[in-house]
Amino acid sequence: MPSNRWAVLAGVWSAYCAFGVLVASSGALVPSIRADLDITDAQMGMVLGAWQFIFIGTSIPAGRIVDRLGVRRAVMASIVLMLLSGLARSAAGSFWSLFAAVALFGVGAPITSIAAPKVAAALFNEKDRRRAVGTYATAPVVGAGLGLVLPANVIGPLVDDSWRTITLVLSGSAVVALLIWGLVSHSLDHQIRPGDGLNLRDYRALAAQPIVRFVLLLAVLNFVVVHGIGQWLVGILVASGWSQGQAGYWAAFGMIGSLVGTFVLPRAATPERRLFLMIAVLFGGALAAVCLVSTNPVVLAPALLTGGGARSVLMPILLMILMDHRSVGPSRIAAATGLYLAVAQVGGVAGPILTGFLSDSSGGFGLPLAVHVGVMILTAAILVLGYRWAVDSTPGVEHETAAVATEIQQ
């Protein structure tokens, strides 16, 4: 294994952290943006879902870009596009210009999301791979924590709470990531050589695998909840009676759960444990969502920790299932991740829009949260009923996990 693999992973981590900063800061600034641009909750939901909408169309081409350009140049391009999106957001003067600026993020962001598992699969052996996945998966969580706390509580007081200036400052995270990546990735093209990538026929063959289809279904449902609650979390807390600054602190507090969950649980997610872990995570997340409207800190604190962990853990576990499977493996993980993200972001678009629409129509966030609880319970039911079919229908999958699925169904 390459001696610089952890340094390269640190570079990917910095890019993924900038990703988290720029995504979360939009949600943290929702009240200020809505007031300044005079837009509704439904319109704000469209803005928050704009990058995921573009993500759907760009994820598969992004997989080819990572394979053909090589990880080094592809990640550089990704960081530059995320930076441009942040700068454009700070200059937005209307709903449509803000929508376009956020949509631009969806052009560059999938490249980093695909490069991270590519690096983990190509540079790390099977023993260290779970540790590498658990490590890079903490990056967007740390970034999201910074994106939630810094706007109202650190940068805001210094710039008269101007959401435009705050966005401009936070875009500097992409500049830092670009510098770090340039330093650590200089020899990467010799370690992960660019290739031709998969063609359309290969993607169709990949998508035809039962285990891949099953993972994609779970990914869509997971992203409905991840983005439907995550991007609205500050708004939900403000509507419950907390100030914007307090809500930012509370939301960032929940990132501790995300950080611990993404660092610990993927390492524990051996084939024989994955099904149990995913079901436990979903039921924990459902219980936490019910408690988000509480103004009692004793109730809210554990709900935020549990919910943060639950929303962050499922994606790395699902990607490990693909990464470890013979039908995907390290050689096809970039393509598989592109396919995963393209399909999953259907849920990523639907989640924030659904939350905003239901909030407008019902006059609060109780109904949207109830719907998200239902989605998590549905996902757990699909896991229990369908995982055995998926693993039995796909040659080469872990037989120990199939046995666990059988035990749960019985």
C-alpha positions as CSV (number, residue, x, y, z in Angstrom):
1,M,0.0,0.0,0.0
2,P,1.3,3.6,-0.8
3,S,3.0,5.2,2.1
4,N,1.3,8.6,1.5
5,R,-2.3,7.1,1.5
6,W,-3.3,8.8,4.7
7,A,-2.0,12.2,3.5
8,V,-4.1,11.8,0.3
9,L,-7.1,10.8,2.3
10,A,-6.5,14.0,4.4
11,G,-6.6,16.0,1.2
12,V,-9.9,14.4,0.2
13,W,-11.1,15.0,3.7
14,S,-10.4,18.8,3.3
15,A,-12.4,18.9,0.1
16,Y,-15.3,17.0,1.6
17,C,-15.2,19.3,4.6
18,A,-15.6,22.3,2.4
19,F,-18.5,20.5,0.8
20,G,-20.1,20.2,4.3
21,V,-19.5,23.9,5.2
22,L,-21.1,25.2,2.0
23,V,-24.1,22.9,2.2
24,A,-24.9,23.4,5.9
25,S,-24.4,27.2,5.8
26,S,-27.2,27.6,3.4
27,G,-29.6,25.9,5.9
28,A,-28.2,27.9,8.8
29,L,-28.9,31.2,7.0
30,V,-32.4,30.3,5.9
31,P,-34.2,32.9,8.1
32,S,-31.9,35.7,7.0
33,I,-32.1,34.8,3.3
34,R,-35.9,34.5,3.4
35,A,-36.2,37.9,5.0
36,D,-33.8,39.6,2.6
37,L,-35.1,38.1,-0.6
38,D,-38.7,37.9,0.5
39,I,-39.2,34.2,-0.5
40,T,-41.6,31.6,0.9
41,D,-40.7,28.3,2.7
42,A,-41.7,26.4,-0.5
43,Q,-39.3,28.6,-2.6
44,M,-36.6,28.2,0.1
45,G,-37.1,24.4,-0.1
46,M,-36.5,24.6,-3.9
47,V,-33.3,26.5,-3.3
48,L,-32.0,24.0,-0.7
49,G,-32.8,21.2,-3.2
50,A,-31.3,22.9,-6.2
51,W,-27.9,21.4,-6.0
52,Q,-29.3,17.9,-5.5
53,F,-31.5,18.3,-8.6
54,I,-28.4,19.1,-10.7
55,F,-26.5,16.3,-8.8
56,I,-28.9,13.8,-10.3
57,G,-27.7,14.6,-13.9
58,T,-24.1,15.1,-13.1
59,S,-23.2,12.2,-10.8
60,I,-22.8,9.6,-13.5
61,P,-20.7,11.9,-15.8
62,A,-18.7,12.7,-12.6
63,G,-17.9,9.1,-12.2
64,R,-16.5,9.0,-15.7
65,I,-14.6,12.3,-15.1
66,V,-12.9,10.8,-12.0
67,D,-11.9,7.7,-14.0
68,R,-10.7,9.5,-17.1
69,L,-9.1,12.7,-15.8
70,G,-7.7,11.0,-12.7
71,V,-8.6,11.7,-9.1
72,R,-6.1,14.6,-8.7
73,R,-7.4,16.8,-11.5
74,A,-11.0,15.8,-11.0
75,V,-11.0,16.9,-7.3
76,M,-9.3,20.2,-8.2
77,A,-12.1,20.9,-10.6
78,S,-14.6,20.0,-8.0
79,I,-13.2,22.3,-5.4
80,V,-13.1,25.2,-7.9
81,L,-16.7,24.7,-8.9
82,M,-17.8,24.6,-5.2
83,L,-15.9,27.8,-4.6
84,L,-17.6,29.6,-7.6
85,S,-21.0,28.5,-6.3
86,G,-20.3,30.0,-2.9
87,L,-19.2,33.3,-4.5
88,A,-22.3,33.4,-6.7
89,R,-24.5,32.8,-3.7
90,S,-23.1,35.8,-1.9
91,A,-24.0,38.0,-4.8
92,A,-27.6,36.6,-5.4
93,G,-30.3,39.2,-5.5
94,S,-33.4,37.1,-6.2
95,F,-34.9,33.7,-5.8
96,W,-33.8,32.6,-9.3
97,S,-30.2,33.9,-9.0
98,L,-29.9,32.2,-5.7
99,F,-31.4,29.0,-7.1
100,A,-28.8,29.1,-10.0
101,A,-25.9,29.7,-7.6
102,V,-26.8,26.8,-5.4
103,A,-27.5,24.6,-8.5
104,L,-23.9,25.3,-9.7
105,F,-22.7,23.5,-6.5
106,G,-24.4,20.3,-7.9
107,V,-22.0,20.4,-10.9
108,G,-18.8,20.2,-8.8
109,A,-19.9,18.5,-5.6
110,P,-20.5,14.9,-6.9
111,I,-16.8,14.7,-8.1
112,T,-15.6,14.9,-4.5
113,S,-18.3,12.6,-3.3
114,I,-17.2,10.0,-5.8
115,A,-13.4,10.5,-5.4
116,A,-13.5,9.8,-1.7
117,P,-14.6,6.1,-1.9
118,K,-12.4,5.7,-5.0
119,V,-9.4,6.7,-2.9
120,A,-10.4,4.5,0.0
121,A,-11.0,1.5,-2.3
122,A,-7.8,2.0,-4.4
123,L,-5.2,2.9,-1.8
124,F,-6.3,0.9,1.2
125,N,-6.5,-2.9,1.7
126,E,-9.7,-4.6,2.9
127,K,-8.5,-4.5,6.5
128,D,-7.9,-0.7,6.6
129,R,-10.8,0.2,4.2
130,R,-13.5,0.5,6.9
131,R,-11.2,2.8,8.9
132,A,-10.6,4.9,5.8
133,V,-14.3,5.2,5.0
134,G,-15.1,6.0,8.6
135,T,-12.4,8.7,8.5
136,Y,-13.5,10.5,5.3
137,A,-17.1,10.2,6.2
138,T,-16.5,12.5,9.2
139,A,-15.4,15.4,6.8
140,P,-18.9,16.6,5.7
141,V,-20.0,16.2,9.3
142,V,-17.2,18.5,10.6
143,G,-17.9,20.9,7.8
144,A,-21.6,20.9,8.5
145,G,-20.9,21.7,12.2
146,L,-18.7,24.6,11.2
147,G,-21.3,25.8,8.7
148,L,-24.0,25.8,11.4
149,V,-22.1,27.4,14.2
150,L,-19.9,30.0,12.4
151,P,-22.6,32.1,10.6
152,A,-24.7,33.4,13.5
153,N,-22.3,33.0,16.4
154,V,-18.8,33.8,15.1
155,I,-18.7,35.5,11.7
156,G,-22.1,37.2,11.9
157,P,-21.3,39.6,14.8
158,L,-18.2,40.7,12.9
159,V,-20.0,41.6,9.7
160,D,-23.3,43.0,11.0
161,D,-25.0,39.6,10.4
162,S,-24.9,40.0,6.6
163,W,-25.7,36.6,5.1
164,R,-23.9,37.6,1.9
165,T,-20.6,38.4,3.7
166,I,-20.9,35.3,5.8
167,T,-21.3,33.2,2.7
168,L,-18.3,34.9,1.1
169,V,-16.1,34.2,4.2
170,L,-17.2,30.6,4.4
171,S,-16.4,30.1,0.7
172,G,-12.8,30.4,1.9
173,S,-13.0,26.8,3.1
174,A,-12.8,25.8,-0.6
175,V,-9.7,27.9,-1.0
176,V,-8.0,26.1,1.9
177,A,-9.1,22.7,0.6
178,L,-7.6,23.6,-2.8
179,L,-4.3,24.4,-1.3
180,I,-4.1,21.3,0.8
181,W,-5.1,19.1,-2.1
182,G,-2.5,20.6,-4.3
183,L,0.2,19.8,-1.7
184,V,-0.7,16.1,-1.0
185,S,-1.9,14.9,-4.4
186,H,1.1,15.5,-6.6
187,S,2.0,11.8,-7.1
188,L,-1.6,10.5,-7.2
189,D,-1.9,10.0,-10.9
190,H,0.9,7.4,-10.7
191,Q,-0.9,5.6,-7.8
192,I,-4.5,5.7,-9.2
193,R,-4.0,5.8,-13.0
194,P,-6.7,7.5,-15.1
195,G,-8.6,5.1,-17.4
196,D,-11.4,5.2,-19.9
197,G,-14.1,4.7,-17.3
198,L,-17.3,2.7,-17.9
199,N,-19.6,3.2,-20.9
200,L,-23.4,3.3,-20.8
201,R,-23.6,-0.5,-21.3
202,D,-21.4,-1.0,-18.3
203,Y,-23.6,1.2,-16.2
204,R,-26.7,-0.7,-17.3
205,A,-25.0,-4.0,-16.3
206,L,-24.1,-2.5,-13.0
207,A,-27.6,-1.3,-12.3
208,A,-29.0,-4.7,-13.3
209,Q,-27.3,-6.3,-10.2
210,P,-30.0,-7.0,-7.6
211,I,-27.8,-5.8,-4.7
212,V,-27.1,-2.6,-6.5
213,R,-30.8,-2.0,-7.2
214,F,-31.6,-2.7,-3.6
215,V,-28.9,-0.3,-2.3
216,L,-30.2,2.4,-4.7
217,L,-33.8,2.1,-3.3
218,L,-32.5,2.5,0.2
219,A,-30.3,5.4,-0.8
220,V,-33.3,7.4,-2.2
221,L,-35.3,6.9,1.0
222,N,-32.3,7.8,3.1
223,F,-31.6,11.0,1.2
224,V,-35.3,12.1,1.6
225,V,-34.7,12.2,5.4
226,V,-31.1,13.3,5.4
227,H,-31.8,16.4,3.4
228,G,-35.4,16.9,4.3
229,I,-34.5,17.2,8.0
230,G,-30.9,18.2,7.8
231,Q,-31.2,21.3,5.6
232,W,-34.2,22.5,7.5
233,L,-32.9,21.8,11.0
234,V,-32.1,25.4,11.9
235,G,-35.5,26.5,10.5
236,I,-37.3,23.8,12.5
237,L,-35.6,24.9,15.7
238,V,-36.3,28.6,15.1
239,A,-40.0,27.7,14.5
240,S,-39.9,25.9,17.9
241,G,-38.9,29.2,19.7
242,W,-35.1,29.2,19.6
243,S,-33.2,32.2,18.3
244,Q,-31.2,31.8,15.1
245,G,-28.0,31.8,17.1
246,Q,-29.3,29.3,19.6
247,A,-30.7,27.1,16.8
248,G,-27.2,27.1,15.1
249,Y,-25.6,26.0,18.3
250,W,-28.2,23.2,18.8
251,A,-27.9,22.0,15.2
252,A,-24.1,22.0,15.6
253,F,-24.4,20.1,18.8
254,G,-26.2,17.4,16.9
255,M,-23.1,17.1,14.6
256,I,-21.3,15.5,17.6
257,G,-23.6,12.6,17.1
258,S,-22.9,12.6,13.4
259,L,-19.2,12.7,14.0
260,V,-19.1,9.9,16.4
261,G,-21.5,7.8,14.4
262,T,-19.6,8.2,11.1
263,F,-16.3,7.5,12.7
264,V,-17.3,4.5,14.8
265,L,-20.2,2.7,13.1
266,P,-18.6,2.1,9.7
267,R,-15.7,0.5,11.4
268,A,-18.1,-1.8,13.3
269,A,-20.1,-2.6,10.1
270,T,-18.7,-6.0,9.3
271,P,-20.8,-8.0,6.9
272,E,-22.5,-9.9,9.7
273,R,-23.4,-6.7,11.6
274,R,-24.6,-4.4,8.8
275,L,-28.2,-5.3,8.8
276,F,-28.6,-5.0,12.6
277,L,-26.8,-1.6,12.6
278,M,-28.9,-0.1,9.7
279,I,-32.2,-1.1,11.3
280,A,-31.1,0.2,14.7
281,V,-30.0,3.5,13.2
282,L,-33.3,4.0,11.4
283,F,-35.4,3.4,14.5
284,G,-33.1,5.7,16.5
285,G,-33.5,8.4,13.9
286,A,-37.3,8.0,13.8
287,L,-37.5,8.4,17.6
288,A,-35.2,11.4,17.5
289,A,-37.2,13.2,14.8
290,V,-40.3,13.0,16.9
291,C,-38.5,15.0,19.6
292,L,-37.1,17.8,17.5
293,V,-40.1,20.1,18.2
294,S,-39.4,20.0,21.9
295,T,-38.2,23.1,23.7
296,N,-37.0,21.1,26.7
297,P,-33.2,20.8,26.4
298,V,-33.2,17.5,28.3
299,V,-35.3,16.0,25.4
300,L,-33.8,18.0,22.6
301,A,-30.1,17.3,23.3
302,P,-30.3,13.4,23.0
303,A,-32.7,13.8,20.1
304,L,-30.2,15.9,18.2
305,L,-27.3,13.6,19.0
306,T,-29.2,10.5,18.0
307,G,-30.7,12.1,14.9
308,G,-27.4,13.5,13.7
309,G,-25.8,10.1,14.0
310,A,-28.7,8.3,12.3
311,R,-28.8,10.6,9.3
312,S,-25.0,10.3,8.7
313,V,-24.3,6.6,9.0
314,L,-26.4,4.9,6.5
315,M,-24.6,6.2,3.4
316,P,-21.1,5.0,4.3
317,I,-22.5,1.6,5.2
318,L,-24.4,1.3,1.9
319,L,-21.3,2.3,0.0
320,M,-19.2,-0.3,1.9
321,I,-21.7,-3.0,0.8
322,L,-21.0,-2.0,-2.8
323,M,-17.3,-1.6,-2.3
324,D,-16.9,-5.0,-0.8
325,H,-19.1,-6.8,-3.3
326,R,-17.5,-8.8,-6.2
327,S,-19.9,-7.2,-8.8
328,V,-18.5,-3.7,-7.9
329,G,-15.2,-3.7,-6.0
330,P,-12.4,-1.1,-6.2
331,S,-12.3,-1.1,-10.0
332,R,-15.9,0.0,-10.4
333,I,-16.5,1.9,-7.2
334,A,-16.3,5.4,-8.9
335,A,-18.9,4.4,-11.4
336,A,-21.1,2.7,-8.7
337,T,-20.8,5.8,-6.5
338,G,-21.8,8.0,-9.4
339,L,-24.8,5.8,-10.0
340,Y,-25.6,5.7,-6.3
341,L,-25.5,9.5,-6.0
342,A,-27.5,10.1,-9.2
343,V,-30.4,8.0,-8.0
344,A,-30.1,8.9,-4.3
345,Q,-30.3,12.6,-5.0
346,V,-33.9,12.1,-6.3
347,G,-34.6,11.8,-2.6
348,G,-32.2,14.7,-1.9
349,V,-34.2,17.0,-4.1
350,A,-37.6,15.7,-2.8
351,G,-36.7,15.9,0.9
352,P,-36.2,19.7,1.3
353,I,-39.0,20.6,-1.1
354,L,-41.4,18.2,0.7
355,T,-40.5,19.7,4.0
356,G,-41.0,23.3,2.8
357,F,-44.3,22.5,1.0
358,L,-45.8,20.6,4.0
359,S,-44.6,23.4,6.4
360,D,-46.3,26.0,4.2
361,S,-49.5,24.0,3.9
362,S,-49.8,22.9,7.6
363,G,-48.4,26.0,9.2
364,G,-45.6,24.3,11.1
365,F,-43.0,21.4,11.0
366,G,-45.0,18.8,12.9
367,L,-46.5,17.2,9.7
368,P,-43.1,17.2,7.7
369,L,-41.4,15.5,10.7
370,A,-44.2,12.9,10.9
371,V,-43.7,12.1,7.2
372,H,-40.0,11.7,7.6
373,V,-40.6,9.4,10.5
374,G,-42.8,7.3,8.3
375,V,-40.1,7.2,5.6
376,M,-37.5,5.8,8.1
377,I,-39.9,3.1,9.3
378,L,-40.6,2.2,5.7
379,T,-36.9,1.9,5.0
380,A,-36.4,-0.4,8.0
381,A,-39.3,-2.6,6.8
382,I,-37.8,-2.8,3.3
383,L,-34.5,-3.8,4.8
384,V,-36.0,-6.6,6.9
385,L,-38.2,-7.9,4.0
386,G,-35.8,-7.4,1.1
387,Y,-32.2,-7.8,2.1
388,R,-32.3,-11.6,1.9
389,W,-33.7,-11.4,-1.6
390,A,-30.9,-8.9,-2.6
391,V,-28.1,-10.9,-1.2
392,D,-29.4,-14.3,-2.5
393,S,-30.0,-12.9,-6.0
394,T,-26.5,-11.5,-6.4
395,P,-23.6,-13.9,-6.7
396,G,-20.7,-13.3,-4.4
397,V,-22.4,-11.3,-1.6
398,E,-21.5,-12.0,2.0
399,H,-23.3,-15.1,3.1
400,E,-23.0,-14.2,6.8
401,T,-25.2,-11.1,6.2
402,A,-27.8,-13.2,4.4
403,A,-28.0,-15.5,7.4
404,V,-28.5,-12.5,9.7
405,A,-31.3,-11.3,7.4
406,T,-33.0,-14.7,7.7
407,E,-32.8,-14.5,11.5
408,I,-34.4,-11.1,11.6
409,Q,-37.2,-12.2,9.3
410,Q,-37.9,-15.2,11.5
